[in-house]
Amino acid sequence: MSAPAITPVVVRLKLSLLRNGLRQSGGRRAAYIASAVIALLFAALQLVGLIALRGFDHAESLVVLLVAVLGLGWAVMPLFFPGGDETLDPTRLVMLPLRPRPLVRALLVASLVGIGPLFTLCLLVGSVIAVAHGGAAFAAGVLAVPLALLVCVALARAVAAANVRLLTSRRGRDLAVLSGLVIAVGAQLVNFGAQRLGSSGLEQLGPAADVVRWIPPASAVGAVHSAGEGAYGAAVVQLLLSAAALAGLLVLWARSLTRLMTAPDGSTLQTSRAAARDRTSTGLARLLPPGRTGTVMERSLRYVWRDPKTKAAWVTSLAIGLIVPVFNAWQGTGSVYLACFAAGMLGMQMYNQFGQDTSAFWMVAMTVSSPRDAYVELRARALALLLITLPYATLVTVLTAALLGDWPLLPEALGLSFALLGAMLATGAWTSARFPYSIPQEGYKNVAPGQVGLAWVSIVGGMVAAAVLCAPVIALTVWLNAGADGDAGRWLLLPVGTLYGAALTLLGLRLAAPRTARRLPEILAAVSKG
Amino acid sequence: MVGADTVGAGAAGTAAVRVRGLWKRFGQQVAVAGIDLELPAGRFIGLVGPNGAGKTTTLSMVTGLLRPDQGTVEVVGHDVWRDPVEVKARIGVLPEGLRLFERLSGRELLAYSGRLRGMPGAEVDKRATQLLDVLDLAGAQHKLVVDYSTGMRKKIGLAAALLHNPEVLFLDEPFEGVDPVSAQTIRGVLERYTASGATVVFSSHVMELVESLCDWVAVMAAGRIRAHGPLAEVRGEAPSLQRAFLELVGADGRDAGLDLDWLGGGAR
């Protein structure tokens, strides 16, 4: 029996899945259309921008790097957005009698359908126009664009297939939750990179581009440039590199597909590596205070590391709290006061404490029977947070001061940081009791549907309140700096800020505790949604 | 130590749980419509009823996890809402549909929950080891609870509820989704526990299970208590609790399948 071509079948399957997905709900359709419009608008702007780049000195460096970043994006995307494309989940096709080779062809063609590939296509066409000079270059471009596009798509597929086992396991899903963080931190880094380029010129890209133009898929675009310059040999080699990469990726993909479709599903395999390390008593546990305080601190700290949502929030806070002041200082544009950012970002982790517990909060509720219990519980959580935050905020402040060489400002910046941290802990404890909300454990959302308003009130209100609470210390700073005798009393801000912050925290905990003890069932109900 | 006291109390006929005029509405829907109930101490008590009868809502209110709209609840003579210190130390709870701290290992979860109740660390660790052994979880004690199966979760939840040796144990659907081997283990532990004079209150919609385990039952339907008392009394003349229950909720005689005369048999 001659097998009918399965490529059109798979492409049609992809189109129907897309259509049916849109039919499911109006909101989903609107979201899809909006994202499509934005992506296409962005693609069009890129296209125009790239065409406008034509003829500039460093256009080639920029374009080659851009394509390399694009390729990188395709490679990591399946790791962070698993299950985004059902047609491409080979485990769903296991029961069908398909040979790997036609299947790979069909899936490759099907994965060219969608906004992502279209966006990539626009970008690649723009890149070719930006660097192509002369007929030979355009001829190379005609080959380069499909080649680069196919490399991108095959890269994503090969990575996804190689990682299906990971992506269908809990660890894989945990990893996916961290994707938001990669985007947040990546955006900061790109922002600073762009600023740096803006201030010191594009020639900085040269050395990087010299390497990258030989790496597929960027080598395809590099070939267009080489052909334009008359370096036909180089152009052919660069195109061949891309073609070889494509072939290699397809072989890899086919191999992992075959393995996937013949081996048992990862999710049904018993994990036999249960002989894990003995975690009963870690070194940390012995250093923590006894009783409820130490118990709660230990659990909180374990969750920072083990719970993907908590971890993502922490890593984002730690990264942004470091990047903003230190990178600004590095460029010589910042001020030591910016280091307060670290304290502010980390203080945010005190917000919605019970939401972070999810409905497991009942275990806490069952053991809180008086305001005193609630106070110890909240204080222990604040202490766990301080254990990380205090050294970290100090480190960031010292680093910022060192980079700026502005040592005299260090004590007062530290004092301000600690005051702000205290205010954040105080407002965080209070809003945890007053405005708890659920954090869904699956997916990327950090607020359950219907509680968005609550979350905003809690976070924005809390931060404004924290700023207001810090006003006396800020005022003192301004007053001391404006004073005639200058530096004399400014070191005072360190002890004053620290004490003020500590006092605020204690006050916040005292106010939050009775409210927590009184509202246990209401808090449990609020954090159990989703 | 608790056992001896409770046996005495049970013999004297004191109530482990006393509920008066308990109401709960969720929007338009009445989940619990005025319950009055006294559960005797020292018994294995089953709260039975179909899905949606209000069992979980009732147990949540009795254990202090959900605030009732009206009514009072007393557990071993102390008001749940006015005197939480006395009540929370004396009860153990295994709720349904609420998570545990799943990113802890089984052993860490027990250590956490025992120490949170103010028990000395060494005692917590000793009891945890024994509970993990008896419940057949020793091999998985260092695995994160998030990677546990349903049966293992119920067992570790039960261990956490028993750790502080409560006088009254509330279990919401403890056998739901549990494999027969784990179910037998849970059963054994609970039988040993009640034999010492403690009280177990558990909810289920599986009548056979309740009939074989309990000596006292309360039947719930549509937010009300339809019958309560010793098992034999509630069962009455009926051949099984299942029959008695169907009569009580008025679903008897609805013999499903009369219309499906084509189903099975010879002609297709």
Interface residues (C-beta under 8 A of the other chain):
Chain A: R170 T271 A274 A276 R277 D278 R279 T280 P290 G291 R292 G294 T295 V296 E298 R299 R302 Y303 R306 D307 D357 T358 S359 A360 W362 M363 V364 A365 M366 T367 V368 S369 S370 L520 P521 E522 L524 A525 S528
Chain B: T63 G64 L65 L66 R67 P84 V85 V87 K88 A89 V93 P95 G97 L98 R99 L100 F101 E102 R103 L104 S105 R107 E108 A111 Y112 S113 R115 L116 R117 G118 G121 D125 G139 A140 H142 K143 L144 V146 D147 A160
